[in-house]
Amino acid sequence: MKIAITGATGRVGYPIARHLVALGHHVMTLGRRPLPGIAHQPWDLTGGPPELTGTDALVHAAFAHIPNRYRGGEGDDPEAFRARNLDGTLQLFAKASACGVGRIIYLSSRAVYDGYPAGSILAESLPARPQNLYGVLKAEVEDWLAAAAGPGLAVASLRATGVYGPGAPGQPHKWRDMFESYAKGVMPRPEIGSEVHEDDVAAAIALLLTVEADRLSPAFFNVSDIVLDRRDLLAAFNDATGNPRPLPERSDPATVSVMRCDRLRGLGWKPRGITGLQATVQSMTSG
């Protein structure tokens, strides 16, 4: 399959591109920087849409934001944030459809559920209820894409929770700063939330690229795996590094809104679960 992917040099996009290449797909990255050994076409969300004729599928993982922030990622320029991430995305999707691309996979976010009370069970049947501009834009793109689906165009939006893993080469993983400060004696505040490994996100996308088109309707898929208490994360860090520091207090799991992933699991998706965390932290802290 010939697949174009945006955001392939990013923390989440890179593992997706790597996974699709490993499966034998013909991958072309769309972005400002190429990846070694992979076909590339220069493009960004502020420019005109790229040429996609002859492409079977598009995976859109790019998102423009201020560094290290998604919610609140607009900074002091919400108009530009909207123009890049809504207008730029919809132009890309319209071009893909016009070029005959048969499948579009959009990396959305659990932020579309932020308006539900803490402790809610987030089923895929729930309507979006965003609370911030990030979630609003994700939900608007989801709606546009779902409306565009039809004969010749299959679509899916992945409402992903927090993504962890080594990430892209040369970029810090999401917990680096916390690990470093904790090792120096700075106790982080207690926290608990849902997480999914980057390779499990990539596996979900690979699955949705190849499953029968009629199994993508409705077009929304939750992507989540473990509920991770920061205490357990730092315990894994201590085990991996021999760090002797005490651990933070445990958080209340009742405050977590758990995402049900029934639709992906029904297609055969099997994330690694809590048992994969220790090995992942070991890989993050080695060297």
Wavefront OBJ file of the C-alpha trace (Angstrom):
o trace
v 0.000 0.000 0.000
v 1.237 3.505 -0.829
v 0.790 5.626 2.290
v 1.483 9.329 2.849
v 2.037 10.394 6.443
v 2.290 13.844 7.991
v 4.124 14.580 11.229
v 6.558 11.707 10.698
v 9.434 13.473 12.463
v 7.325 14.059 15.585
v 7.055 12.167 18.847
v 4.001 10.189 17.732
v 4.304 10.352 13.950
v 7.784 8.840 13.849
v 6.805 5.506 15.442
v 3.845 5.331 13.060
v 6.058 5.844 10.001
v 8.632 3.361 11.298
v 5.940 0.746 11.938
v 4.360 1.102 8.495
v 7.733 0.827 6.760
v 8.515 -2.316 8.782
v 5.240 -3.843 7.567
v 6.372 -3.378 3.965
v 4.192 -0.412 2.979
v 5.531 2.195 0.562
v 5.643 5.268 2.808
v 6.059 8.905 1.770
v 6.483 11.517 4.470
v 4.914 14.973 4.092
v 6.653 17.631 6.145
v 9.506 20.054 6.550
v 12.173 17.437 7.212
v 12.692 14.023 5.586
v 13.448 10.751 7.317
v 16.502 8.819 6.084
v 15.665 6.234 3.474
v 11.984 7.223 3.110
v 10.432 9.110 0.197
v 9.578 12.690 1.113
v 7.542 15.610 -0.185
v 8.011 19.047 1.411
v 4.824 20.369 3.004
v 3.506 22.054 6.122
v 0.124 23.068 7.484
v 0.578 26.675 6.381
v 1.287 25.827 2.743
v -0.864 24.560 -0.083
v -1.880 20.902 -0.054
v 0.598 18.416 -1.551
v 0.183 16.286 -4.641
v -1.202 12.891 -3.647
v -2.166 11.267 -6.936
v -1.379 7.562 -6.818
v -1.501 7.423 -3.023
v -3.724 4.763 -1.465
v -3.999 6.187 2.041
v -3.170 9.263 4.111
v -2.258 9.244 7.811
v -2.455 12.735 9.300
v -0.417 12.951 12.516
v 0.899 16.515 12.173
v -0.276 19.228 14.549
v 1.154 22.742 14.945
v 1.475 23.945 18.552
v 3.863 25.669 20.906
v 6.506 23.254 22.250
v 5.346 20.562 24.689
v 1.736 21.798 24.841
v -1.355 20.536 23.042
v -4.117 21.857 25.264
v -3.216 25.536 25.334
v -0.915 24.977 22.372
v -2.233 28.094 20.675
v -0.206 30.310 23.016
v -1.175 33.911 22.356
v -2.223 33.372 18.710
v -5.445 31.322 18.546
v -6.245 32.576 15.031
v -3.024 31.160 13.578
v -3.529 27.969 15.597
v -6.963 27.527 14.037
v -5.754 28.391 10.540
v -2.968 25.809 10.636
v -4.715 22.974 12.375
v -8.246 23.317 11.047
v -8.028 25.102 7.714
v -4.720 23.487 6.759
v -5.983 20.030 7.689
v -9.252 20.368 5.798
v -7.399 21.591 2.703
v -5.165 18.538 2.951
v -8.126 16.186 3.250
v -9.967 17.827 0.357
v -6.892 17.482 -1.821
v -6.451 13.849 -0.830
v -10.048 13.091 -1.764
v -9.687 14.914 -5.074
v -6.538 12.901 -5.846
v -8.376 9.630 -5.325
v -6.880 8.687 -1.967
v -9.118 5.890 -0.734
v -8.531 6.030 3.014
v -7.743 8.808 5.516
v -6.688 8.106 9.112
v -6.690 11.123 11.428
v -4.843 11.249 14.750
v -7.362 12.971 17.013
v -7.274 13.194 20.809
v -9.097 12.269 24.001
v -9.343 16.068 24.453
v -12.661 15.840 22.605
v -14.028 14.288 25.848
v -12.620 16.895 28.255
v -16.050 18.293 29.096
v -17.196 15.077 30.779
v -16.887 14.832 34.584
v -13.830 13.195 36.106
v -14.416 9.488 36.583
v -16.626 9.127 33.509
v -16.521 6.028 31.335
v -15.673 7.347 27.879
v -17.379 5.096 25.337
v -16.954 5.751 21.642
v -20.692 6.363 21.356
v -20.402 9.548 23.438
v -20.581 12.792 21.467
v -17.586 15.094 21.594
v -17.619 17.579 24.459
v -14.368 19.574 24.231
v -13.398 22.281 26.704
v -10.509 24.051 25.000
v -9.482 25.172 21.526
v -7.314 22.103 20.987
v -10.231 19.761 21.608
v -12.635 21.960 19.628
v -10.428 21.815 16.528
v -9.932 18.075 16.844
v -13.700 17.578 17.064
v -14.387 19.865 14.100
v -11.920 17.960 11.930
v -13.463 14.656 13.026
v -16.929 15.866 12.021
v -15.753 17.121 8.621
v -13.988 13.868 7.910
v -16.925 11.703 8.962
v -19.216 13.719 6.678
v -16.788 13.292 3.762
v -16.792 9.493 3.998
v -18.590 7.615 1.278
v -18.026 5.320 -1.679
v -14.346 5.474 -2.516
v -13.299 7.200 0.726
v -13.047 5.356 4.040
v -12.077 7.393 7.106
v -11.211 6.904 10.758
v -10.401 9.304 13.611
v -8.315 7.910 16.471
v -9.081 9.583 19.796
v -5.722 8.885 21.399
v -4.898 9.315 25.064
v -1.423 10.287 26.317
v 1.237 8.513 24.264
v 4.474 7.282 25.803
v 7.591 5.639 24.407
v 11.099 6.508 23.234
v 9.736 8.792 20.498
v 11.667 10.225 17.576
v 15.492 10.135 17.427
v 17.081 13.254 18.855
v 13.945 14.281 20.735
v 13.362 13.795 24.470
v 10.704 11.367 25.561
v 7.746 12.834 27.443
v 9.025 11.948 30.928
v 12.682 12.961 30.540
v 12.516 16.210 32.476
v 10.542 14.625 35.309
v 12.917 11.667 35.533
v 15.953 13.954 35.630
v 14.582 16.279 38.301
v 13.279 13.363 40.404
v 16.721 11.707 40.321
v 18.130 14.957 41.730
v 15.673 14.929 44.628
v 12.753 16.985 43.320
v 9.535 15.197 44.263
v 6.895 15.501 41.532
v 3.296 16.017 42.504
v 1.004 12.969 42.541
v -0.802 12.363 39.259
v -2.734 9.623 37.514
v -3.967 9.307 33.960
v -4.365 7.044 30.972
v -1.525 6.160 28.618
v -0.860 4.098 25.510
v 2.479 3.033 24.044
v 3.503 4.677 20.763
v 3.906 1.300 19.056
v 0.354 0.332 20.046
v -0.907 3.550 18.419
v 1.060 2.616 15.305
v -0.406 -0.888 15.353
v -3.928 0.558 15.619
v -3.313 2.750 12.583
v -1.864 -0.142 10.598
v -4.956 -2.164 11.439
v -7.346 0.583 10.339
v -5.449 1.008 7.077
v -6.166 -2.567 6.051
v -9.460 -3.564 7.675
v -12.553 -3.716 5.470
v -13.939 -0.235 4.799
v -17.394 -1.052 6.157
v -15.841 -1.783 9.578
v -14.720 1.841 9.877
v -18.259 3.145 10.306
v -18.857 4.989 12.591
v -15.501 6.649 12.117
v -14.411 7.180 15.741
v -12.014 4.900 17.636
v -10.710 5.333 21.176
v -7.010 4.509 21.617
v -6.006 3.961 25.244
v -4.468 1.216 27.332
v -3.320 1.588 30.944
v -4.255 3.812 33.865
v -0.828 4.866 35.137
v -0.226 6.309 38.577
v 2.906 8.468 38.714
v 3.953 6.513 41.808
v 4.066 3.296 39.752
v 5.901 5.034 36.914
v 8.590 6.320 39.261
v 8.823 2.927 40.952
v 9.652 1.488 37.528
v 12.214 4.257 37.076
v 13.804 3.425 40.440
v 13.957 -0.265 39.519
v 15.593 0.545 36.177
v 18.170 2.984 37.539
v 18.757 2.022 41.160
v 17.493 5.421 42.242
v 16.864 5.384 46.038
v 14.396 8.272 46.213
v 11.042 7.916 48.001
v 7.899 7.798 45.894
v 5.051 10.326 45.693
v 1.674 9.632 47.241
v -0.720 7.440 45.283
v -3.502 9.249 43.424
v -7.206 8.444 43.466
v -8.056 6.206 40.478
v -11.699 7.301 40.702
v -10.647 10.658 39.237
v -9.622 9.066 35.924
v -12.067 9.006 33.035
v -11.381 5.612 31.505
v -11.608 5.281 27.741
v -13.293 2.144 26.464
v -11.625 0.847 23.306
v -14.244 -1.714 22.348
v -14.181 -0.955 18.634
v -10.426 -1.373 18.184
v -10.305 -4.435 20.406
v -13.174 -5.897 18.392
v -10.954 -5.626 15.323
v -8.190 -7.566 17.055
v -6.075 -4.737 18.515
v -4.123 -5.922 21.570
v -2.047 -3.258 23.361
v 0.782 -4.313 25.664
v -0.819 -3.355 28.982
v 0.926 -2.518 32.234
v 3.456 -5.344 31.851
v 5.133 -3.479 29.001
v 5.831 -0.364 31.052
v 8.888 -1.621 32.939
v 10.728 -2.624 29.768
v 9.840 0.690 28.181
v 11.175 2.693 31.124
v 14.328 0.554 31.034
v 14.849 1.472 27.373
v 14.213 5.153 28.103
v 16.784 5.263 30.912
v 19.549 3.088 29.453
v 22.647 4.835 28.178
l 1 2 3 4 5 6 7 8 9 10 11 12 13 14 15 16 17 18 19 20 21 22 23 24 25 26 27 28 29 30 31 32 33 34 35 36 37 38 39 40 41 42 43 44 45 46 47 48 49 50 51 52 53 54 55 56 57 58 59 60 61 62 63 64 65 66 67 68 69 70 71 72 73 74 75 76 77 78 79 80 81 82 83 84 85 86 87 88 89 90 91 92 93 94 95 96 97 98 99 100 101 102 103 104 105 106 107 108 109 110 111 112 113 114 115 116 117 118 119 120 121 122 123 124 125 126 127 128 129 130 131 132 133 134 135 136 137 138 139 140 141 142 143 144 145 146 147 148 149 150 151 152 153 154 155 156 157 158 159 160 161 162 163 164 165 166 167 168 169 170 171 172 173 174 175 176 177 178 179 180 181 182 183 184 185 186 187 188 189 190 191 192 193 194 195 196 197 198 199 200 201 202 203 204 205 206 207 208 209 210 211 212 213 214 215 216 217 218 219 220 221 222 223 224 225 226 227 228 229 230 231 232 233 234 235 236 237 238 239 240 241 242 243 244 245 246 247 248 249 250 251 252 253 254 255 256 257 258 259 260 261 262 263 264 265 266 267 268 269 270 271 272 273 274 275 276 277 278 279 280 281 282 283 284 285 286 287
